[in-house]
Every structure is written in C-alpha cells, then in structure tokens.
Amino acid sequence: MPIVYHRTPVGIARITEDEGFISSISALDEEHEVTSPSTPLLQAAITQLDEYFAGSRKIFDMPIKQQGTPFQQQVWEQLLQIKYGSTISYAQQSNQMNSPLAIRAIAAANGKNSLWIVVPCHRVIGSDGSLTGYAGGLWRKQWLLEHEARTLGIGQTKLDF
C-alpha cells in the first residue's frame, strides 16, 4: 500500500493509495519527513490538495474509496454534496438523510471519515454555529472553513439553513 507524506499549510498530510484508489488522507499532529509520491495517483492527490490550498480547486476528482459500513458510506456520500464554502449542521445532515433521530450516529460516521478535506466533514458544524467534533482538530476545521470563505470572498462561512 503506497503512502506519501506531504506538507500542507495545516500540517503534514498522510496519503494512502490502495488498489487504484486514494483510501485515506489524514492530518498529522506530529512532524514527519516529507516523502516523494511513488505512484501517479499519489502525485495527483498531492496536486489536487495543493490546488485546494492555493484556492484554485473546489471539487476533487481523484478516485477515492474508504472502508466503512453501508450507513457510513451513505453519510460520506452525503458529505460530498456540501458545497465548497458552505456549512450545514449535524441536524440538517440527519434531516437530509431522512434520519432525523440519527444525529449521533451520523456525527460518529463523520468522525470515522478517513478522507480529510476530500470528503468535507469539516463543513458540518453544530446547530448553534459552533465548531464541534473534528478528528483533525478544531483549529484545522476553523482554518479550512476560513480558507474556503476567503477563497470565495465571503469573509465568513455561511450556514445553509
């Protein structure tokens, strides 16, 4: 399973390829030696992440696949529908999935998302607008939301209620 470590504005990203798909992208809290990509797909993932951080990419189009239950897959698929620079609440996400009582299960599935930024769980926030629950750390969630807002020139991220 090829792996590459790449420096981003919010830390080192660990990117894993598995059977022709990017299977995980995660942010590391500790320093790690940056490595060169060993496959064209890992290079494409780095290029797309760099474009995202430069503000020129809003939609990722690399082949992705992460392991999860059918429910988790549904949650992650729904995350892909959240527009760049927008946010939704966990309650809104559960309503969109026709599962209004499954807020905690949906939040837990968001937390198991292994494709940082590409499957944008950072765009899901608390109903009161608070930044809650982000595996990469709340400071990264805030940075990503502010980055997307700056790129769109909207100054702050808007809630889509």
ABEGO torsion letter per residue (X at the ends): XBBBBBBBAAEBBBBBBBGGBBABBBBBABBBBBBBBABAAAAAAAAAAAAAAAGABABBABBBBBBBBAAAAAAAAAAAABBBGBBBBAAAAAAAAGBAAAAAAAAAAAAABABBGABBAAABBBAAGBBBGBAAEAAAAAAAAAAAAAAAGAGBBBBBX
